[in-house]
């Protein structure tokens, strides 16, 4: 997908992927036992959380995301929660 001038369908797909990151971050912060099983140890979980928070930050900085009128609160809250989790 091009990020320069995405279609409405592409923008919706980006937001859907961002929602997946939010759900993964929030679920892991609430209970990381499954993530620990999947990623082997705290280091692996931290990398996964960091990848997802980075993804959200990058997407929120794109022109199409800035121009979109939907609420960004769930994304910024997940970034904050994920970074706090990683920081310990």
C-alpha positions as CSV (number, residue, x, y, z in Angstrom):
1,X,0.0,0.0,0.0
2,X,1.3,3.4,-0.9
3,X,1.4,5.9,2.0
4,X,1.6,8.9,-0.2
5,X,-2.0,9.1,-1.3
6,X,-3.9,6.1,-0.1
7,X,-7.5,5.4,-1.0
8,X,-10.2,5.3,1.6
9,X,-10.1,1.5,1.5
10,X,-6.3,1.6,2.2
11,X,-6.8,4.1,5.0
12,X,-9.4,1.8,6.6
13,X,-7.0,-1.1,6.2
14,X,-4.3,0.9,8.0
15,X,-6.6,1.8,10.8
16,X,-7.6,-1.9,11.1
17,X,-4.0,-2.9,11.4
18,X,-3.5,-0.2,14.0
19,X,-6.5,-1.5,15.9
20,X,-4.8,-5.0,15.9
21,X,-1.7,-3.4,17.5
22,X,-3.9,-1.7,20.1
23,X,-5.6,-4.9,21.0
24,X,-2.3,-6.8,21.2
25,X,-0.7,-4.2,23.4
26,X,-3.7,-3.9,25.7
27,X,-4.1,-7.6,26.0
28,X,-0.4,-8.1,26.8
29,X,-0.3,-5.3,29.4
30,X,-3.4,-6.8,31.1
31,X,-2.0,-10.3,31.2
32,X,1.3,-11.1,29.5
33,X,1.2,-14.9,30.2
34,X,0.2,-15.8,26.7
35,X,2.8,-13.4,25.2
36,X,5.5,-14.9,27.4
37,X,4.6,-18.4,26.1
38,X,4.6,-17.1,22.5
39,X,7.7,-15.1,22.6
40,X,9.7,-17.1,25.1
41,X,10.8,-14.5,27.6
42,X,10.3,-10.9,28.7
43,X,12.9,-9.7,26.2
44,X,10.8,-11.2,23.3
45,X,7.6,-9.7,24.7
46,X,9.3,-6.3,25.0
47,X,10.4,-6.4,21.4
48,X,6.9,-7.3,20.3
49,X,5.4,-4.4,22.3
50,X,8.0,-2.0,20.9
51,X,7.3,-3.1,17.3
52,X,3.6,-2.4,17.8
53,X,4.1,0.9,19.6
54,X,6.5,2.0,16.8
55,X,3.9,0.9,14.2
56,X,1.3,3.1,15.9
57,X,3.6,6.1,16.2
58,X,4.7,5.9,12.5
59,X,1.1,5.5,11.2
60,X,-0.2,8.4,13.4
61,X,2.5,10.6,11.9
62,X,1.3,10.0,8.3
63,X,-0.6,12.8,6.6
64,X,-3.6,10.5,6.0
65,X,-3.9,9.7,9.7
66,X,-3.5,13.2,10.8
67,X,-6.2,14.4,8.4
68,X,-8.6,11.6,9.4
69,X,-11.3,12.7,11.8
70,X,-11.6,9.5,13.8
71,X,-10.4,9.6,17.4
72,X,-6.8,8.7,18.0
73,X,-7.2,8.2,21.8
74,X,-7.1,4.4,21.7
75,X,-3.8,4.6,19.7
76,X,-2.1,7.1,21.9
77,X,-3.3,5.3,25.0
78,X,-1.9,2.0,23.7
79,X,1.4,3.7,22.9
80,X,1.6,5.1,26.4
81,X,0.7,1.7,28.0
82,X,3.1,-0.2,25.8
83,X,6.0,2.1,26.5
84,X,5.2,1.9,30.2
85,X,5.1,-1.9,30.1
86,X,8.5,-2.0,28.3
87,X,10.0,0.4,30.8
88,X,9.0,-1.9,33.6
